[in-house]
Amino acid sequence: MAAVEALFAPARIGRLDIKNRFVRSATSETMSTDAGEITDAYEDFYRALARGGAGLILTGHMFVHPRGRYIARQSGLHDDRVVPRLRRFTQTMHEAGATVFAELGHAGSQCRDPGITPLAPSVIPNFISERDPQEMNVADIEEAIAAFGTAARRAREAGFDGVHVHAGHGYLISEFSSPWGNRRTDAWGGDAERRGRFLLEIYRSIRRAVGADFPVTVKLGMADSMESGGLELAESLGRAAALVAEGVDAIETSVGIMHLLTKSVGRFVGVGWGRAFQDMVLPRFVMRADPEAYFRPSAHALKRQHPRLPVILVGGIRRTETMADILASGDADFISMARPLIREPDLPNQIMAGRRGLVDCVSCNICVDHEGTEPTRCWRTDKRLIVEHLYRKYWSARGGH
């Protein structure tokens, strides 16, 4: 059996020494103001994670442009005015012994802010936001690319240790990367190379803004969740190779456009309630901790192609034995978790102290189903709140109160 103690061996990402192999994977917080500035609750949330022992903490996705906001109360790096408060935040995190990267994102057609017209590479109705986007022209594309670079510059000025580019989960970059989301025939679509151009130009924009010594990592959607017509692993491996050639410091493997389950469930019980059913009911019965590490095959393929590249594996990792085996096999260099650290922010410290076996998180997903109205937290501590949440979701999907 692989040694759990290996999880506490240091490793490097770019110029940084990371104290152990635990990464807090990014997830949204809903703890900022309407203007995208972080709050005291945001700082308290991350302070607990910093004290909990993770070697690297990734923030939830921070929108880089006003039109790239995903949802209300999302944090942003879209304006210079957010920098002073973020500088105080990173100082607090460093005092607690944390290494923290800002995750940069643009929602694309998944934007749920009713005051924003969503942007996308092509006009395809979004099955998650349930909205029709506006096709981006060349000026829109160039503006978005520049916004990623400017946001990275702000992150560095604010004291973050690096930036993490969100190129998965159906947001704008993964929409450009996917043959399903990108139907363009110009210089920004039409074949794998042109579909990958948007991500590469974003990476170059960031590098110009922060320099060669500042760590830049990417959450890369390796394949789309659909039966046919979507992004496939082979194309993403080629895209990863291009990023490695450009000097990317690490890649976190994830999924691209999340289509299949959401759409199929919605067919039976309605799209709005279908999302709630998918997120909160199915995981309790058919999406338990087995099988674990569902993105492990992608990480394995990436690591075999680029053995010197630090690879971060996220996705349903729920047992300490699995964590240790992933490192021992060489499939990845870092273990990334989001929901378990919402439930137990001090989980790395517990494992260091001898905790073994399953984590407490049961992947019910209610912690991240807040729709911009509730702060991220674990709801299992109060079953009454879970019932109330389900009730609100049910009536909201049917136009009730």
Backbone torsions as a table, in degrees:
resi	resn	phi	psi	omega
1	MET	NA	136.5	-178.9
2	ALA	-64.5	147.8	-176.8
3	ALA	-81.1	124.8	178.0
4	VAL	-64.7	-26.9	-178.4
5	GLU	-60.0	-23.9	179.2
6	ALA	-63.1	-20.6	178.0
7	LEU	-64.9	-16.2	-177.6
8	PHE	-107.5	13.6	172.6
9	ALA	-78.2	138.0	178.8
10	PRO	-70.0	160.1	177.7
11	ALA	-153.1	170.2	-176.4
12	ARG	-116.9	144.6	167.0
13	ILE	-128.3	111.0	-173.7
14	GLY	61.4	-129.9	-179.5
15	ARG	-86.5	-2.4	-172.9
16	LEU	-93.8	139.9	168.2
17	ASP	-90.9	121.2	177.9
18	ILE	-100.2	129.1	-167.1
19	LYS	-70.2	-24.7	176.2
20	ASN	-152.9	-173.8	-172.8
21	ARG	-98.2	10.5	179.1
22	PHE	-91.1	128.4	176.3
23	VAL	-119.9	130.4	171.5
24	ARG	-82.9	108.3	-178.5
25	SER	-71.2	149.9	-174.5
26	ALA	-68.9	139.2	167.2
27	THR	-151.1	150.7	-175.6
28	SER	-66.4	156.8	-174.3
29	GLU	-113.9	-32.9	-171.7
30	THR	53.8	51.1	-178.1
31	MET	-134.0	30.7	178.3
32	SER	-120.2	171.3	177.7
33	THR	-78.2	172.9	177.1
34	ASP	-62.2	-21.8	179.3
35	ALA	-88.9	1.9	177.6
36	GLY	86.6	11.0	178.9
37	GLU	-92.2	138.9	-176.3
38	ILE	-69.2	160.4	-176.7
39	THR	-119.5	177.4	175.8
40	ASP	-61.2	-37.5	179.4
41	ALA	-62.3	-38.4	177.0
42	TYR	-60.4	-47.7	-179.7
43	GLU	-63.0	-40.5	179.8
44	ASP	-64.2	-40.8	179.7
45	PHE	-59.1	-46.8	-177.7
46	TYR	-78.5	-27.3	176.9
47	ARG	-63.3	-38.2	177.5
48	ALA	-64.2	-39.4	177.1
49	LEU	-65.9	-40.3	179.8
50	ALA	-62.2	-41.6	180.0
51	ARG	-74.8	-16.4	-175.5
52	GLY	-79.1	-11.8	169.5
53	GLY	106.2	-0.9	179.1
54	ALA	-63.7	138.5	-178.5
55	GLY	-68.2	-36.5	180.0
56	LEU	-136.4	132.7	178.0
57	ILE	-114.3	125.1	175.2
58	LEU	-103.4	129.4	177.3
59	THR	-70.6	165.4	167.9
60	GLY	-63.2	160.2	-174.9
61	HIS	-61.3	130.3	-179.0
62	MET	-107.6	124.0	-174.8
63	PHE	-71.1	139.7	-172.9
64	VAL	-95.7	-14.3	-176.5
65	HIS	-145.8	145.4	-179.2
66	PRO	-53.5	-33.6	179.7
67	ARG	-83.3	-1.1	178.6
68	GLY	-101.4	9.9	178.6
69	ARG	-67.2	137.5	178.8
70	TYR	-85.5	-46.4	-170.6
71	ILE	-157.0	165.0	179.3
72	ALA	-59.8	148.2	174.9
73	ARG	64.5	23.1	173.1
74	GLN	-82.1	143.5	176.9
75	SER	-75.4	152.0	-176.7
76	GLY	-133.5	158.5	169.2
77	LEU	-126.7	38.0	-171.0
78	HIS	-94.4	-7.4	-173.2
79	ASP	-150.8	145.0	-179.5
80	ASP	-61.2	-23.1	-175.9
81	ARG	-67.6	-17.8	-179.3
82	VAL	-80.8	-13.0	-171.5
83	VAL	-65.6	-46.0	-177.0
84	PRO	-58.1	-44.1	-179.5
85	ARG	-67.3	-39.1	177.9
86	LEU	-66.0	-32.9	177.7
87	ARG	-64.0	-39.9	176.7
88	ARG	-65.0	-38.6	179.4
89	PHE	-62.9	-49.3	-178.1
90	THR	-65.7	-32.6	176.4
91	GLN	-63.1	-41.7	177.7
92	THR	-62.4	-42.1	180.0
93	MET	-64.8	-41.1	179.7
94	HIS	-67.9	-35.9	177.0
95	GLU	-64.1	-28.4	177.9
96	ALA	-86.5	3.3	176.2
97	GLY	87.6	17.8	-175.0
98	ALA	-96.7	152.0	165.4
99	THR	-107.5	127.2	-171.6
100	VAL	-134.3	129.9	175.8
101	PHE	-108.9	145.7	172.7
102	ALA	-89.9	127.1	175.5
103	GLU	-88.0	127.2	-177.0
104	LEU	-102.2	131.6	-178.2
105	GLY	-148.7	161.5	173.8
106	HIS	-136.6	125.1	-171.2
107	ALA	-69.7	-25.5	-176.1
108	GLY	60.0	-136.0	-176.3
109	SER	-75.7	-7.4	176.9
110	GLN	-84.7	4.2	176.7
111	CYS	-56.0	128.2	179.5
112	ARG	-108.3	5.0	178.8
113	ASP	-76.5	116.9	-175.9
114	PRO	-65.5	-16.8	179.9
115	GLY	-87.5	0.6	-176.9
116	ILE	-120.5	133.2	171.5
117	THR	-82.1	117.7	-176.8
118	PRO	-62.8	147.9	176.9
119	LEU	-110.8	149.5	179.0
120	ALA	-158.3	161.8	176.8
121	PRO	-65.3	-31.0	-179.1
122	SER	-142.3	156.4	-178.5
123	VAL	-83.1	93.0	177.1
124	ILE	-129.4	121.0	179.6
125	PRO	-54.5	133.4	-177.7
126	ASN	-88.5	125.1	-175.0
127	PHE	-80.1	-9.5	176.9
128	ILE	-95.5	-51.0	178.3
129	SER	-79.2	-17.1	-178.3
130	GLU	58.7	40.1	-179.0
131	ARG	-134.7	155.8	175.5
132	ASP	-94.9	126.1	-179.0
133	PRO	-86.0	169.5	171.9
134	GLN	-98.4	133.3	178.3
135	GLU	-69.6	132.7	-178.4
136	MET	-75.7	134.7	170.3
137	ASN	-89.1	178.8	-175.5
138	VAL	-61.6	-38.7	179.1
139	ALA	-63.7	-40.3	177.1
140	ASP	-62.1	-42.5	-179.4
141	ILE	-63.0	-47.6	-179.6
142	GLU	-64.5	-35.3	177.8
143	GLU	-65.8	-41.3	178.7
144	ALA	-65.6	-42.6	178.7
145	ILE	-60.1	-46.2	179.2
146	ALA	-63.1	-35.5	-178.6
147	ALA	-64.2	-36.5	176.6
148	PHE	-62.9	-42.5	178.8
149	GLY	-64.0	-44.4	-179.7
150	THR	-65.3	-39.8	177.8
151	ALA	-63.5	-39.4	177.6
152	ALA	-63.8	-39.4	176.7
153	ARG	-60.9	-42.1	178.2
154	ARG	-64.4	-38.8	178.8
155	ALA	-61.3	-42.4	179.3
156	ARG	-66.2	-42.8	178.4
157	GLU	-62.7	-30.9	-179.0
158	ALA	-80.1	-5.9	176.0
159	GLY	96.8	7.3	174.6
160	PHE	-63.9	151.7	-177.8
161	ASP	-83.8	-13.6	179.4
162	GLY	-178.5	-179.8	174.8
163	VAL	-128.8	151.0	-178.0
164	HIS	-124.7	118.0	-174.6
165	VAL	-89.9	124.3	-179.4
166	HIS	-85.0	105.2	-179.6
167	ALA	-120.8	40.9	179.7
168	GLY	-144.9	-171.6	168.3
169	HIS	62.7	22.9	174.8
170	GLY	81.9	5.9	175.3
171	TYR	-78.8	-175.2	-164.7
172	LEU	-57.2	-45.6	-176.9
173	ILE	-63.7	-42.6	-179.6
174	SER	-70.9	-25.8	174.2
175	GLU	-65.5	-40.4	176.1
176	PHE	-66.7	-36.2	-175.5
177	SER	-72.9	-24.3	-171.0
178	SER	-92.0	134.5	174.0
179	PRO	-66.8	-20.3	175.7
180	TRP	-76.2	-40.3	-177.6
181	GLY	-87.6	-20.3	-175.5
182	ASN	-117.0	103.5	179.8
183	ARG	-105.6	16.2	-176.3
184	ARG	-69.2	157.8	176.1
185	THR	-123.5	11.4	180.0
186	ASP	-95.4	-155.5	-176.7
187	ALA	-71.4	-5.8	-176.9
188	TRP	-112.2	14.2	178.2
189	GLY	-174.7	170.6	177.9
190	GLY	119.3	-30.2	173.7
191	ASP	-151.2	175.2	-174.0
192	ALA	-60.3	-41.1	-178.4
193	GLU	-64.0	-44.4	-178.1
194	ARG	-73.8	-32.4	175.0
195	ARG	-65.7	-31.9	179.8
196	GLY	-83.0	-7.8	-176.0
197	ARG	-62.2	-39.1	-176.6
198	PHE	-58.7	-48.4	178.9
199	LEU	-62.6	-44.3	-178.9
200	LEU	-63.8	-39.9	178.9
201	GLU	-68.2	-33.8	174.8
202	ILE	-64.2	-45.8	178.6
203	TYR	-59.1	-43.5	179.5
204	ARG	-65.4	-38.8	177.4
205	SER	-61.5	-41.7	178.7
206	ILE	-65.9	-44.7	-179.4
207	ARG	-61.5	-40.7	177.5
208	ARG	-61.4	-33.5	-176.1
209	ALA	-80.2	-33.4	-172.0
210	VAL	-112.4	-13.9	-180.0
211	GLY	89.7	173.1	-173.1
212	ALA	-77.7	-19.5	-172.6
213	ASP	-93.3	-5.6	-176.3
214	PHE	-93.1	126.1	-176.1
215	PRO	-63.0	131.6	175.5
216	VAL	-129.0	120.1	179.4
217	THR	-122.3	166.8	-174.2
218	VAL	-136.1	132.7	165.4
219	LYS	-89.6	110.2	-171.3
220	LEU	-108.3	120.9	172.6
221	GLY	-70.7	112.7	-172.7
222	MET	-84.7	-25.2	178.4
223	ALA	-160.4	150.7	177.6
224	ASP	-84.0	152.3	179.0
225	SER	-90.9	76.5	177.2
226	MET	-155.8	157.8	-173.6
227	GLU	-69.4	-36.8	-178.8
228	SER	-156.7	157.7	175.1
229	GLY	86.4	-2.3	-177.5
230	GLY	-101.8	-177.5	178.1
231	LEU	-65.4	137.2	178.7
232	GLU	-116.4	160.5	-173.5
233	LEU	-56.8	-42.4	-176.1
234	ALA	-58.9	-41.0	178.9
235	GLU	-65.6	-40.7	-179.4
236	SER	-68.6	-33.2	175.6
237	LEU	-63.0	-37.8	174.1
238	GLY	-64.0	-38.7	178.2
239	ARG	-66.9	-39.9	176.8
240	ALA	-62.3	-39.8	178.4
241	ALA	-61.3	-38.2	177.8
242	ALA	-66.0	-39.3	177.3
243	LEU	-65.0	-41.6	178.0
244	VAL	-61.5	-42.3	178.5
245	ALA	-62.8	-29.2	178.6
246	GLU	-81.0	-15.7	177.2
247	GLY	107.4	19.0	179.6
248	VAL	-57.9	144.5	-172.4
249	ASP	-90.5	-22.9	175.8
250	ALA	-169.9	157.5	175.7
251	ILE	-129.2	132.7	172.0
252	GLU	-101.3	120.5	-177.8
253	THR	-83.1	136.5	179.6
254	SER	-151.4	-161.5	-178.6
255	VAL	-104.8	155.9	178.1
256	GLY	-87.8	-116.4	180.0
257	ILE	-75.6	126.4	-175.2
258	MET	-96.0	91.2	-166.8
259	HIS	-111.1	-47.3	-161.6
260	LEU	-64.1	-55.2	-175.0
261	LEU	-67.6	-43.0	-179.6
262	THR	-58.2	-46.1	-176.1
263	LYS	-69.8	-41.1	-176.5
264	SER	-69.1	-40.3	177.6
265	VAL	-66.4	-41.0	-179.4
266	GLY	-60.7	-30.5	179.3
267	ARG	-60.3	-34.0	-174.4
268	PHE	-88.6	-37.1	-171.3
269	VAL	-125.8	14.1	178.6
270	GLY	94.2	141.8	-171.5
271	VAL	-63.0	-48.0	-177.8
272	GLY	-63.4	-53.5	178.8
273	TRP	-69.6	-27.8	176.7
274	GLY	-59.1	-40.3	177.2
275	ARG	-63.8	-42.4	179.9
276	ALA	-63.9	-42.9	179.0
277	PHE	-61.8	-45.2	179.3
278	GLN	-60.7	-46.6	-171.7
279	ASP	-76.2	-32.0	-168.9
280	MET	-115.0	-22.0	-176.9
281	VAL	-105.0	-52.3	-178.3
282	LEU	-54.6	-42.7	-178.0
283	PRO	-58.8	-26.7	-177.4
284	ARG	-73.0	-18.6	-174.3
285	PHE	-119.0	-41.4	-173.2
286	VAL	-121.7	-0.5	-178.5
287	MET	-126.4	45.8	-179.4
288	ARG	-74.3	-167.9	-175.0
289	ALA	-67.6	-15.2	176.2
290	ASP	-106.3	132.4	-5.4
291	PRO	-78.0	145.4	178.1
292	GLU	-84.1	168.2	170.6
293	ALA	49.5	57.2	-172.2
294	TYR	-70.2	-12.1	174.0
295	PHE	-99.1	9.3	-177.0
296	ARG	-60.4	-39.7	178.0
297	PRO	-58.9	-37.5	178.0
298	SER	-66.3	-43.7	178.3
299	ALA	-63.0	-40.9	178.0
300	HIS	-58.0	-48.2	-179.1
301	ALA	-63.1	-40.5	180.0
302	LEU	-67.0	-42.8	-178.4
303	LYS	-67.0	-35.6	177.8
304	ARG	-68.0	-33.0	179.0
305	GLN	-76.2	-33.4	-176.6
306	HIS	-135.6	76.4	-174.0
307	PRO	-61.7	-23.4	-178.9
308	ARG	-91.3	-7.6	179.3
309	LEU	-78.5	126.9	172.1
310	PRO	-64.2	122.5	-179.4
311	VAL	-113.3	131.3	-179.1
312	ILE	-108.2	125.0	-178.8
313	LEU	-107.2	123.9	175.7
314	VAL	-119.9	164.0	171.1
315	GLY	116.7	88.0	170.6
316	GLY	66.9	31.1	178.1
317	ILE	-86.6	116.5	-168.5
318	ARG	-131.3	-1.3	179.5
319	ARG	-128.0	141.1	178.6
320	THR	-63.5	-32.5	178.5
321	GLU	-64.6	-38.4	177.6
322	THR	-66.4	-43.2	179.1
323	MET	-56.7	-48.0	-178.7
324	ALA	-65.5	-38.9	-179.1
325	ASP	-65.9	-36.8	178.3
326	ILE	-59.8	-45.0	178.9
327	LEU	-67.9	-43.4	-176.9
328	ALA	-64.4	-33.4	-179.2
329	SER	-75.9	-17.2	-176.0
330	GLY	81.3	9.8	-179.9
331	ASP	-70.5	-25.1	178.5
332	ALA	-158.4	164.8	-179.0
333	ASP	-105.6	-19.9	-177.3
334	PHE	-136.7	146.3	177.7
335	ILE	-104.8	118.2	-174.4
336	SER	-111.7	130.8	-179.3
337	MET	-139.4	145.5	176.2
338	ALA	-117.3	-66.3	-174.7
339	ARG	-60.1	-42.1	177.6
340	PRO	-59.3	-31.2	-179.2
341	LEU	-85.1	-12.2	167.1
342	ILE	-73.7	-42.3	177.4
343	ARG	-68.4	-45.9	-176.0
344	GLU	-135.0	85.5	-177.5
345	PRO	-62.8	-19.8	179.1
346	ASP	-98.7	20.7	-177.7
347	LEU	-56.5	-44.3	177.4
348	PRO	-57.5	-41.1	178.2
349	ASN	-65.0	-37.2	177.6
350	GLN	-63.1	-42.5	179.9
351	ILE	-66.0	-39.3	176.7
352	MET	-60.5	-34.6	-178.7
353	ALA	-82.2	-1.2	175.3
354	GLY	120.2	-1.0	178.7
355	ARG	-61.3	135.4	179.0
356	ARG	-139.2	160.3	177.0
357	GLY	92.5	-152.1	-177.1
358	LEU	-70.3	144.9	169.9
359	VAL	-78.8	170.5	-178.9
360	ASP	-75.2	-28.9	-175.8
361	CYS	-60.7	132.3	178.5
362	VAL	-107.6	11.6	176.7
363	SER	59.3	37.6	178.5
364	CYS	-73.6	-20.1	173.7
365	ASN	74.4	1.2	-179.8
366	ILE	-65.3	-27.1	-179.1
367	CYS	-60.3	-29.8	-177.7
368	VAL	-108.1	6.8	179.1
369	ASP	-101.2	55.6	-173.6
370	HIS	-98.9	-10.7	173.1
371	GLU	54.5	25.1	177.3
372	GLY	81.2	5.6	-177.6
373	THR	-112.5	-19.2	-177.5
374	GLU	-125.7	141.7	174.7
375	PRO	-69.0	151.5	178.4
376	THR	-66.0	127.5	175.6
377	ARG	-163.3	166.2	174.9
378	CYS	-84.6	125.4	-176.2
379	TRP	-90.6	-7.6	-175.0
380	ARG	-65.3	-16.8	-179.0
381	THR	-72.0	-14.7	-177.6
382	ASP	-144.2	98.5	-177.0
383	LYS	-63.7	-28.4	177.8
384	ARG	-61.7	-39.4	179.0
385	LEU	-65.4	-35.9	178.4
386	ILE	-62.6	-45.1	179.7
387	VAL	-61.9	-44.6	179.4
388	GLU	-62.6	-38.7	-179.6
389	HIS	-64.6	-46.4	177.8
390	LEU	-60.7	-40.0	179.9
391	TYR	-63.0	-44.6	179.7
392	ARG	-64.7	-41.4	179.5
393	LYS	-62.3	-41.9	-178.4
394	TYR	-60.9	-49.7	-176.6
395	TRP	-74.2	-32.0	177.3
396	SER	-63.0	-39.5	-179.8
397	ALA	-67.1	-20.6	-179.2
398	ARG	-109.0	15.0	178.4
399	GLY	75.9	15.2	-179.7
400	GLY	-86.4	-164.9	-176.6
401	HIS	-119.7	NA	NA
